[in-house]
Amino acid sequence: MNKKFLIHMMILLVMMIVTLGSWARANAKAEQAKKDADEAYVNDDYAETYVADEAYRTGDVMIATAVPFMITVLYAGILGVIYFLPAAVEKVSEEVYGSTEEIDEDGMHDARAAFAKGEYTEAIRLYREVWDRDKANRFPIVEVAKIQHDNLESPSLAVDTLREALESNDWRENDAAFFMFRIADIYEHDLEQHEGAIQILRQVIEELPGGRHAANATHKLRELGAI
C-alpha cells in the first residue's frame, strides 16, 4: 500500500480522535452546567448571571468542536479527491464499460493517482510499467505521450513516445492510424514541421491503403498543399 496514503490516514485518525475528545470534554462541561442549573432552580437561586454562564458553557460545545471538526472534514475531503475520487471514477467506468480488473492489476490506479497529485514523472513511470506488461494495450503509452505534451509541454518528446509505440507492435488498423495521425497533428500544430506531418500522412496511405484512414490522410495532404 502507498506509504504516503498510510501516513495521511494516520494523521486523519489522530484528527478525528482530537475532534471527538474536544466534543466529549465540551459536552461534559455542558452537562455539568445543566445539572448545576437544575439544582439552582430547585433551590430558588437561579440568578440571571448563572443563566448567562450556562449559555456560555453550552456554547463551548459548539465552539470547541466546530474548529477541529471543520479542519478534519477539510482534510478528509482533500484525501478523498487525491485518493478515492480516481477509484470512484474507475468504478463508474467498470459499470459502464465492463470489468477493469486487468487495469487495476496492472497499476493503472496508481498511475492515475500520481497524475492527480501532479507527480507527472512518477505517473509516466507507472504507465510505462503497465505498457511493458501489455504492449497490445495502447492506452497507457498514449497517456504517457499526453502527459509529455500537455503537462510537461514537450511535444517533441511526445512524438518520440508515439513513434516508439507505433514501431513496437503490430497494431490493429485503427490503433496504427491513431498513432500516425496524432504524430502528424503534433508535427503540424506544435512543432510547425509540415514536412514531418506530410511524411507520416504518406505513411498512412502506404500502410493502410484503400480505407477511410487513407482517404483522410489524402484529404489532409491536399490541405497542406502536398498533393
KETORMAR-978590 format. One record per atom (N, C-alpha, C): residue number from 1; chain; atom name; x, y negated, z. Coordinates in steps of 0.2 Angstrom, whole numbers, plus 5000, padded with zeros to 4 digits. Example, Ala and Ser with C-alpha at 12.3 -4.5 7.8 and 13.67 -1.06 7.14 Angstrom:
2
 num cadena atomo east north   up
   1      A     N 5066  5028 5039
   1      A    CA 5062  5022 5039
   1      A     C 5066  5016 5039
   2      A     N 5064  5011 5035
   2      A    CA 5068  5005 5036
   2      A     C 5064  5000 5039
END
This chain:
227
 num cadena atomo east north   up
   1      A     N 5004  5006 5000
   1      A    CA 5000  5000 5000
   1      A     C 5004  4994 5000
   2      A     N 5002  4988 4997
   2      A    CA 5006  4982 4996
   2      A     C 5007  4979 5003
   3      A     N 5014  4978 5004
   3      A    CA 5016  4976 5011
   3      A     C 5013  4969 5013
   4      A     N 5013  4965 5008
   4      A    CA 5010  4958 5009
   4      A     C 5003  4958 5011
   5      A     N 4999  4963 5008
   5      A    CA 4992  4964 5010
   5      A     C 4991  4966 5017
   6      A     N 4996  4971 5019
   6      A    CA 4995  4973 5026
   6      A     C 4997  4967 5031
   7      A     N 5002  4963 5029
   7      A    CA 5003  4958 5034
   7      A     C 4997  4953 5034
   8      A     N 4994  4951 5028
   8      A    CA 4989  4947 5028
   8      A     C 4983  4950 5032
   9      A     N 4982  4956 5032
   9      A    CA 4976  4959 5036
   9      A     C 4978  4959 5043
  10      A     N 4984  4960 5045
  10      A    CA 4986  4959 5052
  10      A     C 4984  4952 5055
  11      A     N 4986  4947 5051
  11      A    CA 4985  4940 5053
  11      A     C 4978  4939 5053
  12      A     N 4974  4942 5049
  12      A    CA 4966  4941 5049
  12      A     C 4963  4944 5055
  13      A     N 4966  4950 5057
  13      A    CA 4964  4954 5063
  13      A     C 4965  4950 5069
  14      A     N 4971  4947 5069
  14      A    CA 4973  4943 5075
  14      A     C 4968  4937 5076
  15      A     N 4967  4933 5070
  15      A    CA 4962  4928 5070
  15      A     C 4955  4929 5072
  16      A     N 4953  4935 5070
  16      A    CA 4946  4937 5072
  16      A     C 4946  4939 5080
  17      A     N 4952  4942 5082
  17      A    CA 4952  4943 5090
  17      A     C 4952  4936 5093
  18      A     N 4956  4931 5091
  18      A    CA 4956  4925 5094
  18      A     C 4949  4921 5094
  19      A     N 4946  4922 5088
  19      A    CA 4939  4919 5087
  19      A     C 4934  4922 5092
  20      A     N 4934  4929 5093
  20      A    CA 4930  4932 5097
  20      A     C 4931  4931 5104
  21      A     N 4938  4930 5106
  21      A    CA 4940  4928 5113
  21      A     C 4937  4921 5115
  22      A     N 4938  4917 5110
  22      A    CA 4936  4910 5111
  22      A     C 4928  4910 5112
  23      A     N 4925  4914 5108
  23      A    CA 4917  4914 5109
  23      A     C 4915  4917 5116
  24      A     N 4919  4922 5118
  24      A    CA 4917  4926 5124
  24      A     C 4919  4921 5130
  25      A     N 4924  4917 5130
  25      A    CA 4926  4913 5136
  25      A     C 4921  4907 5136
  26      A     N 4919  4904 5130
  26      A    CA 4914  4898 5130
  26      A     C 4907  4901 5132
  27      A     N 4906  4907 5130
  27      A    CA 4899  4909 5131
  27      A     C 4898  4911 5139
  28      A     N 4904  4913 5142
  28      A    CA 4904  4915 5149
  28      A     C 4903  4908 5153
  29      A     N 4906  4903 5151
  29      A    CA 4905  4896 5154
  29      A     C 4898  4894 5153
  30      A     N 4895  4895 5147
  30      A    CA 4888  4893 5146
  30      A     C 4883  4897 5150
  31      A     N 4884  4903 5151
  31      A    CA 4880  4907 5155
  31      A     C 4881  4905 5163
  32      A     N 4887  4903 5165
  32      A    CA 4888  4901 5172
  32      A     C 4884  4894 5173
  33      A     N 4884  4890 5167
  33      A    CA 4881  4884 5168
  33      A     C 4873  4885 5169
  34      A     N 4871  4889 5165
  34      A    CA 4864  4891 5165
  34      A     C 4862  4894 5172
  35      A     N 4866  4898 5175
  35      A    CA 4865  4901 5181
  35      A     C 4865  4895 5186
  36      A     N 4870  4891 5186
  36      A    CA 4870  4885 5191
  36      A     C 4864  4881 5190
  37      A     N 4862  4880 5184
  37      A    CA 4856  4875 5183
  37      A     C 4850  4879 5186
  38      A     N 4849  4885 5185
  38      A    CA 4843  4889 5188
  38      A     C 4843  4888 5196
  39      A     N 4849  4889 5199
  39      A    CA 4850  4888 5206
  39      A     C 4848  4881 5208
  40      A     N 4850  4876 5205
  40      A    CA 4849  4869 5206
  40      A     C 4842  4868 5206
  41      A     N 4838  4871 5201
  41      A    CA 4831  4870 5200
  41      A     C 4827  4872 5206
  42      A     N 4829  4878 5208
  42      A    CA 4826  4882 5214
  42      A     C 4827  4877 5220
  43      A     N 4833  4875 5221
  43      A    CA 4835  4871 5227
  43      A     C 4833  4863 5227
  44      A     N 4829  4861 5221
  44      A    CA 4827  4855 5221
  44      A     C 4833  4849 5220
  45      A     N 4839  4851 5218
  45      A    CA 4844  4846 5217
  45      A     C 4847  4846 5210
  46      A     N 4842  4847 5206
  46      A    CA 4843  4847 5199
  46      A     C 4844  4840 5196
  47      A     N 4850  4837 5197
  47      A    CA 4851  4830 5195
  47      A     C 4852  4829 5188
  48      A     N 4851  4822 5185
  48      A    CA 4852  4821 5178
  48      A     C 4859  4822 5176
  49      A     N 4864  4820 5180
  49      A    CA 4871  4822 5179
  49      A     C 4872  4829 5178
  50      A     N 4869  4833 5181
  50      A    CA 4870  4840 5181
  50      A     C 4867  4843 5174
  51      A     N 4861  4840 5172
  51      A    CA 4859  4841 5165
  51      A     C 4863  4840 5160
  52      A     N 4866  4834 5160
  52      A    CA 4871  4832 5155
  52      A     C 4877  4837 5155
  53      A     N 4879  4839 5161
  53      A    CA 4885  4843 5162
  53      A     C 4884  4850 5159
  54      A     N 4877  4852 5160
  54      A    CA 4875  4859 5157
  54      A     C 4875  4858 5149
  55      A     N 4873  4853 5147
  55      A    CA 4873  4852 5139
  55      A     C 4880  4852 5137
  56      A     N 4884  4849 5140
  56      A    CA 4891  4848 5138
  56      A     C 4894  4855 5138
  57      A     N 4893  4859 5143
  57      A    CA 4896  4866 5144
  57      A     C 4893  4871 5138
  58      A     N 4886  4870 5137
  58      A    CA 4883  4874 5132
  58      A     C 4886  4872 5125
  59      A     N 4887  4865 5124
  59      A    CA 4891  4863 5118
  59      A     C 4898  4866 5117
  60      A     N 4901  4868 5122
  60      A    CA 4908  4870 5122
  60      A     C 4908  4877 5118
  61      A     N 4902  4881 5118
  61      A    CA 4902  4887 5115
  61      A     C 4903  4886 5107
  62      A     N 4899  4881 5105
  62      A    CA 4899  4879 5098
  62      A     C 4906  4876 5096
  63      A     N 4909  4872 5100
  63      A    CA 4915  4868 5098
  63      A     C 4921  4873 5099
  64      A     N 4921  4877 5104
  64      A    CA 4927  4882 5105
  64      A     C 4927  4887 5100
  65      A     N 4921  4889 5097
  65      A    CA 4920  4895 5092
  65      A     C 4921  4892 5085
  66      A     N 4918  4886 5084
  66      A    CA 4917  4884 5077
  66      A     C 4924  4883 5073
  67      A     N 4929  4880 5076
  67      A    CA 4935  4879 5073
  67      A     C 4939  4885 5071
  68      A     N 4940  4890 5076
  68      A    CA 4943  4896 5074
  68      A     C 4939  4900 5069
  69      A     N 4933  4900 5070
  69      A    CA 4928  4904 5065
  69      A     C 4929  4901 5058
  70      A     N 4929  4895 5057
  70      A    CA 4929  4892 5051
  70      A     C 4936  4894 5048
  71      A     N 4942  4893 5052
  71      A    CA 4948  4895 5049
  71      A     C 4949  4902 5047
  72      A     N 4946  4907 5051
  72      A    CA 4946  4914 5050
  72      A     C 4942  4915 5043
  73      A     N 4936  4912 5042
  73      A    CA 4932  4913 5036
  73      A     C 4936  4911 5030
  74      A     N 4939  4905 5031
  74      A    CA 4943  4902 5025
  74      A     C 4948  4907 5023
  75      A     N 4952  4909 5028
  75      A    CA 4957  4914 5027
  75      A     C 4955  4920 5024
  76      A     N 4949  4923 5026
  76      A    CA 4946  4929 5023
  76      A     C 4944  4928 5016
  77      A     N 4942  4922 5015
  77      A    CA 4939  4920 5008
  77      A     C 4945  4920 5003
  78      A     N 4951  4917 5005
  78      A    CA 4957  4917 5001
  78      A     C 4959  4924 5000
  79      A     N 4959  4928 5005
  79      A    CA 4962  4935 5004
  79      A     C 4957  4939 4999
  80      A     N 4950  4937 5000
  80      A    CA 4945  4940 4995
  80      A     C 4947  4939 4988
  81      A     N 4948  4932 4986
  81      A    CA 4950  4930 4980
  81      A     C 4956  4933 4977
  82      A     N 4961  4934 4981
  82      A    CA 4968  4937 4979
  82      A     C 4968  4944 4978
  83      A     N 4964  4948 4983
  83      A    CA 4965  4955 4983
  83      A     C 4959  4959 4981
  84      A     N 4953  4956 4983
  84      A    CA 4947  4960 4982
  84      A     C 4943  4958 4976
  85      A     N 4943  4952 4974
  85      A    CA 4940  4950 4968
  85      A     C 4942  4954 4962
  86      A     N 4949  4955 4960
  86      A    CA 4951  4959 4955
  86      A     C 4948  4966 4955
  87      A     N 4948  4969 4961
  87      A    CA 4945  4976 4962
  87      A     C 4937  4976 4960
  88      A     N 4934  4970 4962
  88      A    CA 4927  4970 4961
  88      A     C 4926  4969 4953
  89      A     N 4930  4965 4950
  89      A    CA 4929  4965 4943
  89      A     C 4930  4972 4939
  90      A     N 4935  4975 4942
  90      A    CA 4936  4982 4939
  90      A     C 4930  4987 4940
  91      A     N 4927  4986 4946
  91      A    CA 4921  4990 4947
  91      A     C 4915  4988 4943
  92      A     N 4914  4982 4941
  92      A    CA 4909  4980 4936
  92      A     C 4911  4983 4929
  93      A     N 4917  4982 4928
  93      A    CA 4919  4985 4921
  93      A     C 4918  4992 4921
  94      A     N 4919  4996 4926
  94      A    CA 4918  5003 4926
  94      A     C 4911  5004 4925
  95      A     N 4906  5000 4928
  95      A    CA 4899  5002 4927
  95      A     C 4897  5000 4920
  96      A     N 4900  4995 4917
  96      A    CA 4898  4993 4910
  96      A     C 4901  4997 4905
  97      A     N 4908  4998 4906
  97      A    CA 4911  5002 4900
  97      A     C 4913  5009 4902
  98      A     N 4912  5011 4908
  98      A    CA 4914  5018 4909
  98      A     C 4920  5018 4914
  99      A     N 4922  5024 4915
  99      A    CA 4927  5026 4921
  99      A     C 4933  5022 4919
 100      A     N 4936  5019 4925
 100      A    CA 4943  5016 4925
 100      A     C 4948  5019 4929
 101      A     N 4946  5026 4930
 101      A    CA 4951  5030 4935
 101      A     C 4958  5030 4932
 102      A     N 4958  5031 4925
 102      A    CA 4965  5031 4922
 102      A     C 4969  5024 4923
 103      A     N 4965  5019 4922
 103      A    CA 4968  5012 4923
 103      A     C 4970  5011 4930
 104      A     N 4966  5013 4935
 104      A    CA 4968  5012 4942
 104      A     C 4974  5016 4943
 105      A     N 4975  5022 4941
 105      A    CA 4980  5027 4942
 105      A     C 4987  5024 4939
 106      A     N 4986  5020 4934
 106      A    CA 4992  5018 4930
 106      A     C 4994  5011 4933
 107      A     N 4991  5009 4938
 107      A    CA 4994  5002 4941
 107      A     C 4991  4996 4938
 108      A     N 4985  4996 4934
 108      A    CA 4983  4990 4932
 108      A     C 4980  4985 4937
 109      A     N 4978  4988 4942
 109      A    CA 4975  4984 4948
 109      A     C 4981  4980 4951
 110      A     N 4987  4983 4952
 110      A    CA 4992  4979 4955
 110      A     C 4995  4974 4950
 111      A     N 4995  4975 4944
 111      A    CA 4997  4970 4939
 111      A     C 4992  4964 4939
 112      A     N 4986  4966 4939
 112      A    CA 4981  4960 4939
 112      A     C 4981  4956 4945
 113      A     N 4983  4959 4951
 113      A    CA 4983  4956 4957
 113      A     C 4989  4951 4957
 114      A     N 4995  4954 4954
 114      A    CA 5001  4950 4954
 114      A     C 5000  4944 4949
 115      A     N 4996  4945 4944
 115      A    CA 4994  4939 4939
 115      A     C 4990  4934 4943
 116      A     N 4985  4936 4947
 116      A    CA 4981  4932 4950
 116      A     C 4984  4928 4955
 117      A     N 4990  4930 4958
 117      A    CA 4994  4926 4963
 117      A     C 4999  4922 4960
 118      A     N 4999  4922 4953
 118      A    CA 5004  4918 4949
 118      A     C 5011  4921 4949
 119      A     N 5012  4928 4951
 119      A    CA 5018  4931 4950
 119      A     C 5019  4934 4943
 120      A     N 5020  4930 4938
 120      A    CA 5020  4932 4932
 120      A     C 5025  4937 4930
 121      A     N 5031  4936 4932
 121      A    CA 5037  4941 4931
 121      A     C 5035  4948 4934
 122      A     N 5032  4948 4940
 122      A    CA 5030  4955 4943
 122      A     C 5024  4958 4939
 123      A     N 5020  4954 4937
 123      A    CA 5014  4956 4933
 123      A     C 5017  4959 4926
 124      A     N 5021  4956 4923
 124      A    CA 5024  4959 4917
 124      A     C 5027  4965 4918
 125      A     N 5031  4966 4924
 125      A    CA 5035  4972 4925
 125      A     C 5030  4978 4926
 126      A     N 5024  4976 4930
 126      A    CA 5019  4981 4931
 126      A     C 5015  4983 4925
 127      A     N 5014  4978 4921
 127      A    CA 5010  4980 4915
 127      A     C 5015  4984 4910
 128      A     N 5021  4983 4910
 128      A    CA 5026  4987 4906
 128      A     C 5027  4994 4909
 129      A     N 5026  4995 4915
 129      A    CA 5026  5002 4918
 129      A     C 5020  5006 4916
 130      A     N 5015  5002 4916
 130      A    CA 5009  5006 4913
 130      A     C 5009  5008 4906
 131      A     N 5012  5003 4902
 131      A    CA 5013  5004 4895
 131      A     C 5018  5010 4893
 132      A     N 5023  5010 4897
 132      A    CA 5028  5015 4896
 132      A     C 5026  5022 4898
 133      A     N 5020  5023 4902
 133      A    CA 5017  5029 4903
 133      A     C 5012  5031 4898
 134      A     N 5009  5026 4894
 134      A    CA 5004  5027 4889
 134      A     C 5005  5022 4884
 135      A     N 5009  5024 4879
 135      A    CA 5010  5019 4874
 135      A     C 5005  5019 4868
 136      A     N 5000  5023 4869
 136      A    CA 4994  5023 4864
 136      A     C 4989  5018 4867
 137      A     N 4990  5015 4873
 137      A    CA 4985  5010 4875
 137      A     C 4988  5003 4874
 138      A     N 4985  5000 4870
 138      A    CA 4988  4993 4868
 138      A     C 4987  4988 4873
 139      A     N 4982  4989 4878
 139      A    CA 4980  4983 4882
 139      A     C 4986  4981 4887
 140      A     N 4990  4985 4890
 140      A    CA 4995  4982 4895
 140      A     C 5000  4978 4891
 141      A     N 5002  4980 4885
 141      A    CA 5008  4976 4882
 141      A     C 5005  4970 4879
 142      A     N 4998  4970 4877
 142      A    CA 4995  4964 4874
 142      A     C 4995  4959 4880
 143      A     N 4993  4961 4886
 143      A    CA 4993  4957 4892
 143      A     C 5000  4954 4893
 144      A     N 5005  4958 4892
 144      A    CA 5012  4955 4893
 144      A     C 5013  4949 4888
 145      A     N 5012  4950 4882
 145      A    CA 5013  4945 4877
 145      A     C 5008  4939 4879
 146      A     N 5002  4940 4881
 146      A    CA 4998  4935 4883
 146      A     C 5001  4930 4889
 147      A     N 5004  4934 4894
 147      A    CA 5007  4930 4899
 147      A     C 5013  4926 4897
 148      A     N 5017  4929 4892
 148      A    CA 5023  4926 4890
 148      A     C 5021  4920 4886
 149      A     N 5015  4920 4882
 149      A    CA 5013  4915 4878
 149      A     C 5009  4909 4882
 150      A     N 5005  4911 4886
 150      A    CA 5000  4907 4889
 150      A     C 5003  4904 4896
 151      A     N 5006  4908 4900
 151      A    CA 5009  4906 4906
 151      A     C 5016  4904 4907
 152      A     N 5020  4908 4903
 152      A    CA 5027  4907 4903
 152      A     C 5029  4902 4897
 153      A     N 5024  4900 4893
 153      A    CA 5025  4896 4887
 153      A     C 5031  4897 4883
 154      A     N 5031  4904 4881
 154      A    CA 5037  4906 4877
 154      A     C 5034  4910 4871
 155      A     N 5032  4907 4866
 155      A    CA 5029  4911 4860
 155      A     C 5034  4915 4857
 156      A     N 5040  4913 4856
 156      A    CA 5045  4917 4853
 156      A     C 5046  4924 4857
 157      A     N 5045  4924 4863
 157      A    CA 5046  4930 4867
 157      A     C 5040  4934 4866
 158      A     N 5034  4931 4866
 158      A    CA 5028  4935 4864
 158      A     C 5028  4938 4858
 159      A     N 5031  4935 4853
 159      A    CA 5032  4938 4846
 159      A     C 5036  4944 4847
 160      A     N 5042  4943 4850
 160      A    CA 5046  4949 4851
 160      A     C 5043  4955 4854
 161      A     N 5039  4954 4859
 161      A    CA 5035  4959 4863
 161      A     C 5030  4962 4858
 162      A     N 5026  4958 4854
 162      A    CA 5021  4961 4850
 162      A     C 5025  4965 4844
 163      A     N 5030  4963 4842
 163      A    CA 5034  4967 4837
 163      A     C 5037  4973 4840
 164      A     N 5039  4973 4846
 164      A    CA 5041  4979 4849
 164      A     C 5036  4984 4850
 165      A     N 5030  4982 4851
 165      A    CA 5024  4986 4852
 165      A     C 5022  4989 4845
 166      A     N 5022  4985 4840
 166      A    CA 5020  4987 4834
 166      A     C 5024  4992 4831
 167      A     N 5031  4992 4832
 167      A    CA 5035  4996 4829
 167      A     C 5036  5003 4834
 168      A     N 5033  5003 4840
 168      A    CA 5035  5008 4844
 168      A     C 5030  5014 4844
 169      A     N 5024  5013 4840
 169      A    CA 5019  5018 4840
 169      A     C 5016  5018 4833
 170      A     N 5013  5024 4831
 170      A    CA 5009  5025 4825
 170      A     C 5002  5023 4827
 171      A     N 5001  5017 4827
 171      A    CA 4994  5014 4829
 171      A     C 4989  5015 4824
 172      A     N 4983  5016 4827
 172      A    CA 4977  5016 4823
 172      A     C 4976  5009 4819
 173      A     N 4972  5009 4813
 173      A    CA 4972  5004 4809
 173      A     C 4970  4997 4812
 174      A     N 4965  4997 4816
 174      A    CA 4963  4991 4820
 174      A     C 4968  4988 4824
 175      A     N 4971  4993 4828
 175      A    CA 4977  4991 4833
 175      A     C 4982  4988 4829
 176      A     N 4985  4991 4824
 176      A    CA 4990  4988 4820
 176      A     C 4989  4981 4817
 177      A     N 4983  4981 4814
 177      A    CA 4980  4974 4812
 177      A     C 4980  4969 4817
 178      A     N 4978  4971 4823
 178      A    CA 4978  4966 4829
 178      A     C 4985  4963 4830
 179      A     N 4990  4968 4831
 179      A    CA 4997  4965 4832
 179      A     C 4999  4961 4826
 180      A     N 4998  4963 4820
 180      A    CA 5001  4959 4815
 180      A     C 4998  4952 4814
 181      A     N 4991  4952 4815
 181      A    CA 4988  4945 4814
 181      A     C 4989  4941 4820
 182      A     N 4990  4944 4826
 182      A    CA 4992  4940 4832
 182      A     C 4999  4937 4831
 183      A     N 5004  4941 4828
 183      A    CA 5011  4938 4827
 183      A     C 5010  4933 4821
 184      A     N 5006  4934 4816
 184      A    CA 5006  4929 4811
 184      A     C 5003  4922 4814
 185      A     N 4998  4923 4818
 185      A    CA 4995  4917 4821
 185      A     C 5000  4913 4825
 186      A     N 5004  4916 4829
 186      A    CA 5009  4913 4833
 186      A     C 5014  4910 4829
 187      A     N 5016  4913 4824
 187      A    CA 5021  4910 4819
 187      A     C 5019  4904 4816
 188      A     N 5012  4904 4814
 188      A    CA 5009  4898 4811
 188      A     C 5008  4892 4815
 189      A     N 5005  4894 4821
 189      A    CA 5002  4888 4825
 189      A     C 5007  4886 4831
 190      A     N 5011  4891 4834
 190      A    CA 5016  4889 4839
 190      A     C 5023  4888 4837
 191      A     N 5025  4892 4833
 191      A    CA 5032  4891 4830
 191      A     C 5033  4887 4824
 192      A     N 5027  4886 4821
 192      A    CA 5027  4882 4814
 192      A     C 5032  4885 4809
 193      A     N 5032  4892 4809
 193      A    CA 5036  4896 4804
 193      A     C 5032  4899 4799
 194      A     N 5029  4895 4794
 194      A    CA 5025  4898 4789
 194      A     C 5027  4904 4786
 195      A     N 5034  4904 4784
 195      A    CA 5037  4910 4781
 195      A     C 5036  4916 4785
 196      A     N 5037  4915 4791
 196      A    CA 5036  4921 4796
 196      A     C 5029  4924 4795
 197      A     N 5024  4919 4796
 197      A    CA 5017  4921 4795
 197      A     C 5016  4924 4788
 198      A     N 5018  4921 4783
 198      A    CA 5017  4924 4776
 198      A     C 5020  4931 4776
 199      A     N 5026  4932 4779
 199      A    CA 5029  4939 4778
 199      A     C 5025  4944 4782
 200      A     N 5022  4943 4788
 200      A    CA 5018  4948 4792
 200      A     C 5012  4949 4788
 201      A     N 5009  4944 4785
 201      A    CA 5002  4945 4782
 201      A     C 5003  4949 4776
 202      A     N 5009  4948 4772
 202      A    CA 5010  4953 4767
 202      A     C 5011  4960 4769
 203      A     N 5014  4961 4775
 203      A    CA 5015  4967 4778
 203      A     C 5008  4970 4779
 204      A     N 5003  4966 4781
 204      A    CA 4996  4969 4782
 204      A     C 4994  4972 4776
 205      A     N 4994  4968 4770
 205      A    CA 4992  4970 4764
 205      A     C 4995  4977 4762
 206      A     N 5002  4977 4763
 206      A    CA 5006  4983 4761
 206      A     C 5004  4989 4765
 207      A     N 5003  4988 4771
 207      A    CA 5002  4994 4776
 207      A     C 4995  4996 4777
 208      A     N 4991  4991 4776
 208      A    CA 4983  4993 4776
 208      A     C 4980  4991 4770
 209      A     N 4981  4994 4764
 209      A    CA 4978  4991 4758
 209      A     C 4971  4993 4757
 210      A     N 4967  4989 4754
 210      A    CA 4961  4991 4751
 210      A     C 4955  4990 4757
 211      A     N 4957  4988 4763
 211      A    CA 4951  4987 4768
 211      A     C 4950  4980 4769
 212      A     N 4946  4979 4775
 212      A    CA 4944  4972 4777
 212      A     C 4951  4968 4779
 213      A     N 4955  4972 4782
 213      A    CA 4961  4968 4785
 213      A     C 4965  4966 4780
 214      A     N 4966  4969 4774
 214      A    CA 4970  4967 4768
 214      A     C 4966  4961 4765
 215      A     N 4960  4961 4765
 215      A    CA 4956  4956 4762
 215      A     C 4957  4949 4766
 216      A     N 4957  4950 4773
 216      A    CA 4958  4944 4777
 216      A     C 4965  4942 4777
 217      A     N 4970  4946 4776
 217      A    CA 4976  4944 4775
 217      A     C 4977  4940 4769
 218      A     N 4974  4942 4763
 218      A    CA 4974  4939 4757
 218      A     C 4971  4932 4757
 219      A     N 4965  4932 4761
 219      A    CA 4962  4925 4761
 219      A     C 4967  4920 4765
 220      A     N 4970  4923 4770
 220      A    CA 4974  4918 4774
 220      A     C 4980  4916 4770
 221      A     N 4983  4921 4766
 221      A    CA 4989  4919 4762
 221      A     C 4987  4913 4757
 222      A     N 4981  4914 4754
 222      A    CA 4978  4908 4750
 222      A     C 4978  4902 4754
 223      A     N 4976  4902 4760
 223      A    CA 4976  4896 4764
 223      A     C 4983  4893 4765
 224      A     N 4987  4897 4766
 224      A    CA 4994  4895 4767
 224      A     C 4998  4893 4760
 225      A     N 4994  4894 4755
 225      A    CA 4997  4892 4748
 225      A     C 5002  4897 4746
 226      A     N 5002  4904 4748
 226      A    CA 5007  4909 4746
 226      A     C 5004  4913 4741
 227      A     N 4998  4912 4738
 227      A    CA 4995  4915 4733
 227      A     C 4993  4910 4728
END
